[in-house]
Amino acid sequence: MTPQEEHNRDVVLKAIKALSDHDVEGFFAYHTDDMTSHEVFFPKPLGKSELEAFLYDWLRAYPDVKIETQNIKVEGDTVAVENIVSGTFVNDLRGVKATGRFYQVREAVFFDMKDGKIKDERIYIDQKSIEEQLGIWQA
C-alpha cells in the first residue's frame, strides 16, 4: 500500500469512527466542502448540508447507533468498506414513527477521495431488511 493509500484508509476509518461516536462535525472534517453522498433510499445525491441535516435526524432517531468496519480495501483514491450498522429506533424519523425495535445490517460504502479527503460516497444498504427488523415494512 502506498503512503497515499494508507492516508486514504486512515481518513475513512476516522470519519466512520466519528460518525459512530455521533460526532457529525468531526465526520465532516474528513470531507471536502463539495462532497456528495449517494444513498439507496434518496432519489438524488445529497450535498453536504442535506447530508448533515439527515445525519442529525438519524442520530436522534437511533441514539445508540453503531458502525463497525469489518473489511476495508484501498486502491488509489478509492476506499471500499464493509460495515455492520446497528441501532434502536426510539425517536420518530422524518414522518416514520419509532418502534423501539433494534436493527443490524451490513452495508457497503465506496469512498472517492480528493486531496486526502472524502469527495464522494456511495452507500449500499438493505433498507428492506432494516424496515422488516424495525416492524415498519409495508409490502
Biotite code that builds the C-alpha atoms (Angstrom):
import biotite.structure as struc

atoms = struc.array([
    struc.Atom([0.000, 0.000, 0.000], chain_id="A", res_id=1, res_name="MET", atom_name="CA", element="C"),
    struc.Atom([1.337, 3.418, -0.940], chain_id="A", res_id=2, res_name="THR", atom_name="CA", element="C"),
    struc.Atom([1.595, 6.219, 1.627], chain_id="A", res_id=3, res_name="PRO", atom_name="CA", element="C"),
    struc.Atom([-1.350, 7.980, -0.078], chain_id="A", res_id=4, res_name="GLN", atom_name="CA", element="C"),
    struc.Atom([-3.452, 4.802, 0.114], chain_id="A", res_id=5, res_name="GLU", atom_name="CA", element="C"),
    struc.Atom([-2.597, 4.448, 3.813], chain_id="A", res_id=6, res_name="GLU", atom_name="CA", element="C"),
    struc.Atom([-3.647, 8.064, 4.346], chain_id="A", res_id=7, res_name="HIS", atom_name="CA", element="C"),
    struc.Atom([-6.921, 7.476, 2.473], chain_id="A", res_id=8, res_name="ASN", atom_name="CA", element="C"),
    struc.Atom([-7.641, 4.380, 4.579], chain_id="A", res_id=9, res_name="ARG", atom_name="CA", element="C"),
    struc.Atom([-6.933, 6.266, 7.796], chain_id="A", res_id=10, res_name="ASP", atom_name="CA", element="C"),
    struc.Atom([-9.162, 9.202, 6.786], chain_id="A", res_id=11, res_name="VAL", atom_name="CA", element="C"),
    struc.Atom([-12.087, 6.896, 6.002], chain_id="A", res_id=12, res_name="VAL", atom_name="CA", element="C"),
    struc.Atom([-11.685, 4.949, 9.245], chain_id="A", res_id=13, res_name="LEU", atom_name="CA", element="C"),
    struc.Atom([-11.530, 8.186, 11.262], chain_id="A", res_id=14, res_name="LYS", atom_name="CA", element="C"),
    struc.Atom([-14.657, 9.518, 9.515], chain_id="A", res_id=15, res_name="ALA", atom_name="CA", element="C"),
    struc.Atom([-16.553, 6.294, 10.248], chain_id="A", res_id=16, res_name="ILE", atom_name="CA", element="C"),
    struc.Atom([-15.434, 6.369, 13.880], chain_id="A", res_id=17, res_name="LYS", atom_name="CA", element="C"),
    struc.Atom([-16.543, 9.986, 14.257], chain_id="A", res_id=18, res_name="ALA", atom_name="CA", element="C"),
    struc.Atom([-19.993, 9.159, 12.892], chain_id="A", res_id=19, res_name="LEU", atom_name="CA", element="C"),
    struc.Atom([-20.271, 6.057, 15.068], chain_id="A", res_id=20, res_name="SER", atom_name="CA", element="C"),
    struc.Atom([-19.353, 8.295, 18.021], chain_id="A", res_id=21, res_name="ASP", atom_name="CA", element="C"),
    struc.Atom([-22.151, 10.694, 16.953], chain_id="A", res_id=22, res_name="HIS", atom_name="CA", element="C"),
    struc.Atom([-19.652, 13.444, 16.121], chain_id="A", res_id=23, res_name="ASP", atom_name="CA", element="C"),
    struc.Atom([-21.173, 14.872, 12.936], chain_id="A", res_id=24, res_name="VAL", atom_name="CA", element="C"),
    struc.Atom([-18.812, 17.853, 12.894], chain_id="A", res_id=25, res_name="GLU", atom_name="CA", element="C"),
    struc.Atom([-15.844, 15.509, 13.241], chain_id="A", res_id=26, res_name="GLY", atom_name="CA", element="C"),
    struc.Atom([-17.248, 13.297, 10.481], chain_id="A", res_id=27, res_name="PHE", atom_name="CA", element="C"),
    struc.Atom([-17.409, 16.228, 8.060], chain_id="A", res_id=28, res_name="PHE", atom_name="CA", element="C"),
    struc.Atom([-13.854, 17.328, 8.941], chain_id="A", res_id=29, res_name="ALA", atom_name="CA", element="C"),
    struc.Atom([-12.744, 14.425, 6.718], chain_id="A", res_id=30, res_name="TYR", atom_name="CA", element="C"),
    struc.Atom([-14.838, 15.528, 3.719], chain_id="A", res_id=31, res_name="HIS", atom_name="CA", element="C"),
    struc.Atom([-14.393, 18.128, 1.006], chain_id="A", res_id=32, res_name="THR", atom_name="CA", element="C"),
    struc.Atom([-16.792, 21.082, 1.110], chain_id="A", res_id=33, res_name="ASP", atom_name="CA", element="C"),
    struc.Atom([-18.386, 19.968, -2.169], chain_id="A", res_id=34, res_name="ASP", atom_name="CA", element="C"),
    struc.Atom([-18.829, 16.325, -1.172], chain_id="A", res_id=35, res_name="MET", atom_name="CA", element="C"),
    struc.Atom([-21.829, 14.250, -2.237], chain_id="A", res_id=36, res_name="THR", atom_name="CA", element="C"),
    struc.Atom([-23.434, 11.183, -0.730], chain_id="A", res_id=37, res_name="SER", atom_name="CA", element="C"),
    struc.Atom([-25.330, 8.704, -2.881], chain_id="A", res_id=38, res_name="HIS", atom_name="CA", element="C"),
    struc.Atom([-27.748, 6.781, -0.666], chain_id="A", res_id=39, res_name="GLU", atom_name="CA", element="C"),
    struc.Atom([-30.031, 3.982, -1.884], chain_id="A", res_id=40, res_name="VAL", atom_name="CA", element="C"),
    struc.Atom([-33.065, 5.461, -0.122], chain_id="A", res_id=41, res_name="PHE", atom_name="CA", element="C"),
    struc.Atom([-32.758, 9.015, -1.510], chain_id="A", res_id=42, res_name="PHE", atom_name="CA", element="C"),
    struc.Atom([-33.778, 9.744, -5.114], chain_id="A", res_id=43, res_name="PRO", atom_name="CA", element="C"),
    struc.Atom([-30.825, 12.068, -5.752], chain_id="A", res_id=44, res_name="LYS", atom_name="CA", element="C"),
    struc.Atom([-27.362, 12.549, -4.252], chain_id="A", res_id=45, res_name="PRO", atom_name="CA", element="C"),
    struc.Atom([-27.160, 14.613, -1.078], chain_id="A", res_id=46, res_name="LEU", atom_name="CA", element="C"),
    struc.Atom([-24.847, 17.567, -0.738], chain_id="A", res_id=47, res_name="GLY", atom_name="CA", element="C"),
    struc.Atom([-23.037, 18.324, 2.493], chain_id="A", res_id=48, res_name="LYS", atom_name="CA", element="C"),
    struc.Atom([-25.797, 20.424, 4.102], chain_id="A", res_id=49, res_name="SER", atom_name="CA", element="C"),
    struc.Atom([-28.523, 17.911, 3.157], chain_id="A", res_id=50, res_name="GLU", atom_name="CA", element="C"),
    struc.Atom([-26.482, 15.004, 4.484], chain_id="A", res_id=51, res_name="LEU", atom_name="CA", element="C"),
    struc.Atom([-25.663, 16.903, 7.672], chain_id="A", res_id=52, res_name="GLU", atom_name="CA", element="C"),
    struc.Atom([-29.368, 17.568, 8.355], chain_id="A", res_id=53, res_name="ALA", atom_name="CA", element="C"),
    struc.Atom([-30.205, 13.914, 7.705], chain_id="A", res_id=54, res_name="PHE", atom_name="CA", element="C"),
    struc.Atom([-27.410, 12.646, 9.968], chain_id="A", res_id=55, res_name="LEU", atom_name="CA", element="C"),
    struc.Atom([-28.562, 14.770, 12.902], chain_id="A", res_id=56, res_name="TYR", atom_name="CA", element="C"),
    struc.Atom([-32.115, 13.432, 12.409], chain_id="A", res_id=57, res_name="ASP", atom_name="CA", element="C"),
    struc.Atom([-30.849, 9.846, 12.039], chain_id="A", res_id=58, res_name="TRP", atom_name="CA", element="C"),
    struc.Atom([-28.669, 10.000, 15.167], chain_id="A", res_id=59, res_name="LEU", atom_name="CA", element="C"),
    struc.Atom([-31.569, 11.451, 17.136], chain_id="A", res_id=60, res_name="ARG", atom_name="CA", element="C"),
    struc.Atom([-33.856, 8.625, 15.935], chain_id="A", res_id=61, res_name="ALA", atom_name="CA", element="C"),
    struc.Atom([-31.214, 5.957, 16.702], chain_id="A", res_id=62, res_name="TYR", atom_name="CA", element="C"),
    struc.Atom([-29.296, 7.290, 19.720], chain_id="A", res_id=63, res_name="PRO", atom_name="CA", element="C"),
    struc.Atom([-27.397, 4.007, 20.194], chain_id="A", res_id=64, res_name="ASP", atom_name="CA", element="C"),
    struc.Atom([-26.382, 3.625, 16.534], chain_id="A", res_id=65, res_name="VAL", atom_name="CA", element="C"),
    struc.Atom([-23.015, 1.952, 15.980], chain_id="A", res_id=66, res_name="LYS", atom_name="CA", element="C"),
    struc.Atom([-20.971, 1.469, 12.825], chain_id="A", res_id=67, res_name="ILE", atom_name="CA", element="C"),
    struc.Atom([-18.337, -1.249, 12.928], chain_id="A", res_id=68, res_name="GLU", atom_name="CA", element="C"),
    struc.Atom([-15.979, -1.677, 9.986], chain_id="A", res_id=69, res_name="THR", atom_name="CA", element="C"),
    struc.Atom([-15.423, -5.345, 9.139], chain_id="A", res_id=70, res_name="GLN", atom_name="CA", element="C"),
    struc.Atom([-13.401, -5.083, 5.916], chain_id="A", res_id=71, res_name="ASN", atom_name="CA", element="C"),
    struc.Atom([-11.577, -2.339, 4.048], chain_id="A", res_id=72, res_name="ILE", atom_name="CA", element="C"),
    struc.Atom([-9.933, -2.295, 0.630], chain_id="A", res_id=73, res_name="LYS", atom_name="CA", element="C"),
    struc.Atom([-7.961, 0.589, -0.832], chain_id="A", res_id=74, res_name="VAL", atom_name="CA", element="C"),
    struc.Atom([-6.936, 1.153, -4.415], chain_id="A", res_id=75, res_name="GLU", atom_name="CA", element="C"),
    struc.Atom([-5.564, 4.569, -5.201], chain_id="A", res_id=76, res_name="GLY", atom_name="CA", element="C"),
    struc.Atom([-8.173, 7.186, -4.380], chain_id="A", res_id=77, res_name="ASP", atom_name="CA", element="C"),
    struc.Atom([-10.969, 4.643, -3.863], chain_id="A", res_id=78, res_name="THR", atom_name="CA", element="C"),
    struc.Atom([-11.677, 3.108, -0.460], chain_id="A", res_id=79, res_name="VAL", atom_name="CA", element="C"),
    struc.Atom([-14.289, 0.372, -0.062], chain_id="A", res_id=80, res_name="ALA", atom_name="CA", element="C"),
    struc.Atom([-15.588, -0.725, 3.325], chain_id="A", res_id=81, res_name="VAL", atom_name="CA", element="C"),
    struc.Atom([-17.991, -3.284, 4.679], chain_id="A", res_id=82, res_name="GLU", atom_name="CA", element="C"),
    struc.Atom([-19.658, -2.150, 7.891], chain_id="A", res_id=83, res_name="ASN", atom_name="CA", element="C"),
    struc.Atom([-22.142, -3.545, 10.337], chain_id="A", res_id=84, res_name="ILE", atom_name="CA", element="C"),
    struc.Atom([-24.654, -0.845, 11.261], chain_id="A", res_id=85, res_name="VAL", atom_name="CA", element="C"),
    struc.Atom([-26.995, -1.256, 14.211], chain_id="A", res_id=86, res_name="SER", atom_name="CA", element="C"),
    struc.Atom([-29.325, 0.815, 16.320], chain_id="A", res_id=87, res_name="GLY", atom_name="CA", element="C"),
    struc.Atom([-32.626, 1.040, 18.142], chain_id="A", res_id=88, res_name="THR", atom_name="CA", element="C"),
    struc.Atom([-35.413, 3.159, 16.625], chain_id="A", res_id=89, res_name="PHE", atom_name="CA", element="C"),
    struc.Atom([-36.513, 5.226, 19.650], chain_id="A", res_id=90, res_name="VAL", atom_name="CA", element="C"),
    struc.Atom([-37.443, 8.619, 18.146], chain_id="A", res_id=91, res_name="ASN", atom_name="CA", element="C"),
    struc.Atom([-39.521, 9.346, 15.033], chain_id="A", res_id=92, res_name="ASP", atom_name="CA", element="C"),
    struc.Atom([-37.557, 9.951, 11.832], chain_id="A", res_id=93, res_name="LEU", atom_name="CA", element="C"),
    struc.Atom([-38.932, 12.216, 9.128], chain_id="A", res_id=94, res_name="ARG", atom_name="CA", element="C"),
    struc.Atom([-42.532, 11.122, 9.457], chain_id="A", res_id=95, res_name="GLY", atom_name="CA", element="C"),
    struc.Atom([-41.830, 7.491, 10.362], chain_id="A", res_id=96, res_name="VAL", atom_name="CA", element="C"),
    struc.Atom([-42.993, 6.530, 13.847], chain_id="A", res_id=97, res_name="LYS", atom_name="CA", element="C"),
    struc.Atom([-40.391, 4.982, 16.132], chain_id="A", res_id=98, res_name="ALA", atom_name="CA", element="C"),
    struc.Atom([-40.979, 1.332, 17.016], chain_id="A", res_id=99, res_name="THR", atom_name="CA", element="C"),
    struc.Atom([-38.452, 0.843, 19.808], chain_id="A", res_id=100, res_name="GLY", atom_name="CA", element="C"),
    struc.Atom([-37.029, -2.088, 17.871], chain_id="A", res_id=101, res_name="ARG", atom_name="CA", element="C"),
    struc.Atom([-33.376, -2.875, 17.132], chain_id="A", res_id=102, res_name="PHE", atom_name="CA", element="C"),
    struc.Atom([-31.829, -3.500, 13.712], chain_id="A", res_id=103, res_name="TYR", atom_name="CA", element="C"),
    struc.Atom([-28.477, -4.751, 12.495], chain_id="A", res_id=104, res_name="GLN", atom_name="CA", element="C"),
    struc.Atom([-27.387, -4.970, 8.840], chain_id="A", res_id=105, res_name="VAL", atom_name="CA", element="C"),
    struc.Atom([-24.285, -4.978, 6.710], chain_id="A", res_id=106, res_name="ARG", atom_name="CA", element="C"),
    struc.Atom([-23.557, -2.088, 4.397], chain_id="A", res_id=107, res_name="GLU", atom_name="CA", element="C"),
    struc.Atom([-21.007, -1.440, 1.692], chain_id="A", res_id=108, res_name="ALA", atom_name="CA", element="C"),
    struc.Atom([-19.620, 2.045, 1.157], chain_id="A", res_id=109, res_name="VAL", atom_name="CA", element="C"),
    struc.Atom([-17.348, 3.228, -1.616], chain_id="A", res_id=110, res_name="PHE", atom_name="CA", element="C"),
    struc.Atom([-15.443, 6.433, -0.930], chain_id="A", res_id=111, res_name="PHE", atom_name="CA", element="C"),
    struc.Atom([-13.810, 8.525, -3.661], chain_id="A", res_id=112, res_name="ASP", atom_name="CA", element="C"),
    struc.Atom([-11.001, 10.644, -2.263], chain_id="A", res_id=113, res_name="MET", atom_name="CA", element="C"),
    struc.Atom([-9.698, 14.018, -3.440], chain_id="A", res_id=114, res_name="LYS", atom_name="CA", element="C"),
    struc.Atom([-6.649, 15.710, -1.969], chain_id="A", res_id=115, res_name="ASP", atom_name="CA", element="C"),
    struc.Atom([-6.735, 13.391, 1.045], chain_id="A", res_id=116, res_name="GLY", atom_name="CA", element="C"),
    struc.Atom([-10.411, 13.967, 1.906], chain_id="A", res_id=117, res_name="LYS", atom_name="CA", element="C"),
    struc.Atom([-13.669, 12.214, 1.078], chain_id="A", res_id=118, res_name="ILE", atom_name="CA", element="C"),
    struc.Atom([-15.210, 13.749, -2.057], chain_id="A", res_id=119, res_name="LYS", atom_name="CA", element="C"),
    struc.Atom([-17.998, 11.255, -2.805], chain_id="A", res_id=120, res_name="ASP", atom_name="CA", element="C"),
    struc.Atom([-19.514, 8.311, -1.007], chain_id="A", res_id=121, res_name="GLU", atom_name="CA", element="C"),
    struc.Atom([-21.833, 5.651, -2.388], chain_id="A", res_id=122, res_name="ARG", atom_name="CA", element="C"),
    struc.Atom([-23.715, 3.734, 0.287], chain_id="A", res_id=123, res_name="ILE", atom_name="CA", element="C"),
    struc.Atom([-25.405, 0.393, -0.331], chain_id="A", res_id=124, res_name="TYR", atom_name="CA", element="C"),
    struc.Atom([-27.564, -0.927, 2.489], chain_id="A", res_id=125, res_name="ILE", atom_name="CA", element="C"),
    struc.Atom([-30.503, -3.319, 2.583], chain_id="A", res_id=126, res_name="ASP", atom_name="CA", element="C"),
    struc.Atom([-33.246, -0.886, 3.562], chain_id="A", res_id=127, res_name="GLN", atom_name="CA", element="C"),
    struc.Atom([-35.911, -3.610, 3.304], chain_id="A", res_id=128, res_name="LYS", atom_name="CA", element="C"),
    struc.Atom([-34.140, -5.708, 5.959], chain_id="A", res_id=129, res_name="SER", atom_name="CA", element="C"),
    struc.Atom([-33.880, -2.669, 8.218], chain_id="A", res_id=130, res_name="ILE", atom_name="CA", element="C"),
    struc.Atom([-37.573, -1.912, 7.840], chain_id="A", res_id=131, res_name="GLU", atom_name="CA", element="C"),
    struc.Atom([-38.541, -5.546, 8.426], chain_id="A", res_id=132, res_name="GLU", atom_name="CA", element="C"),
    struc.Atom([-36.431, -5.704, 11.606], chain_id="A", res_id=133, res_name="GLN", atom_name="CA", element="C"),
    struc.Atom([-37.962, -2.438, 12.803], chain_id="A", res_id=134, res_name="LEU", atom_name="CA", element="C"),
    struc.Atom([-41.508, -3.583, 12.040], chain_id="A", res_id=135, res_name="GLY", atom_name="CA", element="C"),
    struc.Atom([-42.215, -0.789, 9.518], chain_id="A", res_id=136, res_name="ILE", atom_name="CA", element="C"),
    struc.Atom([-42.014, -2.740, 6.236], chain_id="A", res_id=137, res_name="TRP", atom_name="CA", element="C"),
    struc.Atom([-45.060, -2.202, 4.042], chain_id="A", res_id=138, res_name="GLN", atom_name="CA", element="C"),
    struc.Atom([-45.388, -4.913, 1.366], chain_id="A", res_id=139, res_name="ALA", atom_name="CA", element="C"),
])
